[in-house]
Amino acid sequence: MYDGFTERLADMVVVWSIPIILVLLIGLSVIMIIKNNKKSHPSINNRSLQRLNEQYAKGEIDDEEYIRRKKEIKGL
Protein backbone atom coordinates (compact mmCIF):
# COMPACT_ATOMS: atom_id res chain seq x y z
CA MET A 1 0.00 0.00 0.00
CA TYR A 2 2.84 2.38 0.85
CA ASP A 3 5.56 3.00 -1.63
CA GLY A 4 9.23 3.11 -0.67
CA PHE A 5 9.38 6.91 -0.46
CA THR A 6 6.53 7.21 2.04
CA GLU A 7 8.04 4.55 4.28
CA ARG A 8 11.47 6.22 4.21
CA LEU A 9 9.88 9.59 4.95
CA ALA A 10 8.02 8.16 7.94
CA ASP A 11 11.24 6.55 9.19
CA MET A 12 13.12 9.85 8.83
CA VAL A 13 10.47 11.70 10.84
CA VAL A 14 10.70 9.18 13.66
CA VAL A 15 14.50 9.04 13.60
CA TRP A 16 15.00 12.84 13.53
CA SER A 17 12.29 13.61 16.08
CA ILE A 18 14.17 11.81 18.86
CA PRO A 19 17.36 13.96 18.72
CA ILE A 20 15.30 17.14 18.32
CA ILE A 21 13.26 16.29 21.41
CA LEU A 22 16.45 15.49 23.35
CA VAL A 23 18.04 18.80 22.37
CA LEU A 24 14.90 20.67 23.43
CA LEU A 25 14.80 18.87 26.78
CA ILE A 26 18.47 19.59 27.44
CA GLY A 27 17.95 23.25 26.53
CA LEU A 28 14.96 23.57 28.83
CA SER A 29 16.89 21.89 31.63
CA VAL A 30 19.76 24.35 31.26
CA ILE A 31 17.35 27.31 31.30
CA MET A 32 15.63 26.01 34.44
CA ILE A 33 18.96 25.44 36.21
CA ILE A 34 20.09 28.98 35.39
CA LYS A 35 16.82 30.50 36.62
CA ASN A 36 16.92 28.51 39.86
CA ASN A 37 20.56 29.43 40.42
CA LYS A 38 19.74 33.14 40.12
CA LYS A 39 16.92 32.82 42.64
CA SER A 40 19.03 31.03 45.22
CA HIS A 41 21.87 33.59 45.17
CA PRO A 42 20.75 37.16 45.81
CA SER A 43 22.47 39.62 43.55
CA ILE A 44 24.65 42.46 44.75
CA ASN A 45 21.91 44.93 43.81
CA ASN A 46 19.40 43.12 46.02
CA ARG A 47 21.79 43.13 48.95
CA SER A 48 22.60 46.80 48.37
CA LEU A 49 18.93 47.66 48.21
CA GLN A 50 18.26 45.69 51.38
CA ARG A 51 21.04 47.56 53.18
CA LEU A 52 19.69 50.87 51.89
CA ASN A 53 16.22 50.00 53.17
CA GLU A 54 17.67 49.17 56.57
CA GLN A 55 19.53 52.49 56.73
CA TYR A 56 16.37 54.34 55.78
CA ALA A 57 14.29 52.45 58.36
CA LYS A 58 16.82 53.27 61.09
CA GLY A 59 16.71 56.94 60.12
CA GLU A 60 20.36 57.05 59.10
CA ILE A 61 19.48 58.68 55.75
CA ASP A 62 16.70 61.11 54.76
CA ASP A 63 14.09 60.75 52.01
CA GLU A 64 16.11 62.54 49.32
CA GLU A 65 19.24 60.49 49.99
CA TYR A 66 17.17 57.29 49.98
CA ILE A 67 15.57 58.09 46.63
CA ARG A 68 18.90 59.14 45.08
CA ARG A 69 20.70 55.98 46.18
CA LYS A 70 17.81 53.74 45.20
CA LYS A 71 17.91 55.16 41.67
CA GLU A 72 21.67 54.54 41.52
CA ILE A 73 21.27 50.96 42.67
CA LYS A 74 18.51 50.19 40.20
CA GLY A 75 20.42 51.94 37.43
CA LEU A 76 17.65 54.34 36.51
Number of C-alpha atoms within 10 A of each C-alpha: 4 6 7 8 9 11 10 11 11 10 12 11 10 11 11 10 12 11 11 11 11 11 12 12 12 12 12 12 12 12 12 11 12 11 11 11 11 10 10 8 9 10 11 10 14 13 11 15 19 12 12 20 15 13 14 16 11 9 10 11 15 11 9 9 13 17 14 11 14 17 12 12 15 11 8 7
